[in-house]
Amino acid sequence: MKKIFNNITLLFLLIIVGNLYSQSSQDFTKSILGSWIGNGTLFKQQANFNMKWENDLNDQFIKLSFKNSFEDQSGVERVMKASAYYSIQQNVGQWFDTRGMILPLKLEISENSMVVFWGNELTERGKTIYTIIDNEHLTVQDFVFNDISYLQFGEATYERLKE
């Protein structure tokens, strides 16, 4: 009888944790949807950022449309565009960019933040941390993995655009 009670208790706790995680994912998703404009740095240079988060494909995915631009040390403007699809329910996604990179994504989501681990042993690897400050502001930090640790190469503060 004690074993049955322990199994029922464990099942109950797993359901509660799953529901809390689902609620946190939904809170984050609701907060990040929309268009954002940001300023910050990339590779120690001033940079501009734009991103738009929207539900797509019958709300089965969250789509990110992204663009950054900065002048490199030689004065040449560098622009990168990307699209990513995120499955919040499965904590995975896929990134596609104008460099020709296709990167697998793994997500860790809480109520006010999402950490996206990108790449694998066959591609470049890193992580991006999205942190919602309030309904109108968020920060993004980008890191590349160099075999033993993460090195930050970008950061920005975004403001929500009025639509």
Long-range contacts (C-beta under 8 A, 24 or more apart in sequence): 21-109, 23-111, 24-109, 24-110, 24-111, 25-88, 25-89, 25-109, 26-88, 27-111, 27-112, 28-109, 28-110, 28-111, 28-112, 28-113, 28-114, 28-132, 29-62, 29-88, 31-112, 31-132, 31-135, 32-62, 32-114, 32-130, 32-132, 32-138, 33-62, 34-160, 34-161, 34-163, 35-160, 35-161, 35-163, 36-138, 36-158, 36-159, 36-160, 36-161, 37-158, 37-159, 37-161, 38-140, 38-156, 38-157, 38-158, 38-159, 39-156, 39-157, 40-140, 40-154, 40-155, 40-156, 40-157, 41-70, 41-154, 41-155, 41-156, 42-68, 42-70, 42-142, 42-153, 42-154, 43-70, 43-72, 43-153, 43-154, 45-70, 45-71, 45-72, 45-73, 46-70, 46-71, 47-154, 47-156, 49-140, 49-156, 49-158, 51-158, 56-85, 57-85, 60-87, 61-85, 61-86, 61-87, 61-93, 62-86, 62-88, 68-154, 119-145, 126-150, 135-160, 136-160
